[in-house]
Amino acid sequence: MPAENLLQLSSSVPRVLVLLGPTASGKTLLGVHLALRLNAEIISADSRQVYREMTIGTAKPDAELLARVPHHFIDTLDVGEDFDAGSFADAARIRLAEISGRGSPAIVVGGSTLYLRALIHGFDDLPKGDDGIRQRLIDELETFGATALHQRLQSLDPEQAAKFDASKTQRLIRSLEVIELTGEKISILQKGNSTKPQIDFVIFGLELPRGVLYERINRRVDEMMQHGFLEEARSLFDKHSSQMAERKINALETVGYAELFRYFRGDLSLDAAVEKIKQHTRNYAKRQLTFFRNQFSMYWLAAPQSETELILTVDGIVSIFSTTLSRSASPLE
């Protein structure tokens, strides 16, 4: 059976291969090789690569890779435009249907945890945001601090408050906003009102020894700095610093940019900022792996570390995927 037919068989429910892994695990290159083998298009599930001006700091696929395989949700928005997990899931499902309608398979590649959860598990059908309520909560955050708002959430919805700490200000504000809009606990709304997509996702996850992963992260940060990340971040800082003083721009709170912005403000030396980027990226990779293991049932594979291993991994994924057509194989959790 030709490899490109593997993604289109077995049932009337669309079947989509998902490749996920922590940052710096090599999923971008592997995804391109898989897409070439399967004659597929790639859906990028990266919440920062969607922004046009954020290239080096997000490790966006280079022009050569983008030219070899059609990619979706890369360089789609301007910094400052909102695009949350629910928006991505809605748009990605539409795009998946369009790709399927062309007779082509699709591969979802990414590591943004909330994007992946919204697409694969569905997302809670919560009310849309209210600009007035949100702005008031942001003002209260600046006046009283995140700890005070988190304590308020704890009194209103202890179960929701236990899911994250006060540092997760975006989730904190959204939780309080939903409670105010509905008069209900968000934890109860999430349990009882979920839209699950009618798509058969077959998920593959990349893992590698922690020491190797951390070494890759450190090396990649150094390479980013050598290839113009400082200048890219400076351009964004100069363009958006006045707006950031008035409102939060979520995209620019990304690891890497946030630390360099502190350097531009004089809060950190450049060396200290780079070390913070490495540390925070390592922490993020650890959280990604924990999230993936807790949220998804998948086939875990060793991340390739050479060209030979890359080819063998592509072969392995295609082979495993073909066995799932009969559903006799079970993901290894």
JOSUL-V502048 format. One record per residue. SS is DSSP state (H for helix, E for strand, L for the rest). Layout:
# JOSUL-V502048
{{SS} {SS}}
This chain:
# JOSUL-V502048
{{L} {L} {H} {H} {H} {H} {H} {H} {L} {L} {L} {L} {L} {E} {E} {E} {E} {E} {E} {E} {E} {L} {L} {L} {L} {L} {H} {H} {H} {H} {H} {H} {H} {H} {H} {H} {H} {H} {L} {E} {E} {E} {E} {E} {E} {L} {L} {L} {L} {L} {E} {L} {L} {L} {L} {H} {H} {H} {L} {L} {L} {L} {H} {H} {H} {H} {H} {H} {L} {L} {E} {E} {L} {L} {L} {L} {E} {L} {L} {L} {L} {L} {L} {L} {H} {H} {H} {H} {H} {H} {H} {H} {H} {H} {H} {H} {H} {H} {H} {H} {H} {L} {L} {L} {E} {E} {E} {E} {E} {E} {L} {L} {H} {H} {H} {H} {H} {H} {H} {H} {H} {L} {E} {E} {L} {L} {L} {L} {L} {L} {H} {H} {H} {H} {H} {H} {H} {H} {H} {H} {H} {H} {H} {H} {L} {H} {H} {H} {H} {H} {H} {H} {H} {H} {H} {H} {L} {H} {H} {H} {H} {L} {L} {L} {L} {L} {L} {L} {H} {H} {H} {H} {H} {H} {H} {H} {H} {H} {H} {H} {H} {H} {L} {L} {L} {H} {H} {H} {H} {H} {H} {H} {L} {E} {E} {L} {L} {L} {E} {E} {E} {E} {E} {E} {E} {E} {E} {L} {L} {H} {H} {H} {H} {H} {H} {H} {H} {H} {H} {H} {H} {H} {H} {H} {H} {H} {L} {L} {H} {H} {H} {H} {H} {H} {H} {H} {H} {H} {H} {H} {H} {H} {H} {H} {H} {H} {L} {L} {L} {H} {H} {H} {H} {L} {L} {L} {H} {H} {H} {H} {H} {H} {H} {H} {L} {L} {L} {L} {L} {H} {H} {H} {H} {H} {H} {H} {H} {H} {H} {H} {H} {H} {H} {H} {H} {H} {H} {H} {H} {H} {H} {H} {H} {H} {H} {L} {L} {L} {E} {E} {E} {E} {L} {L} {L} {L} {H} {H} {H} {H} {H} {H} {H} {H} {H} {H} {H} {H} {H} {H} {H} {H} {H} {H} {H} {H} {L} {L} {L} {L} {L} {L} {L}}
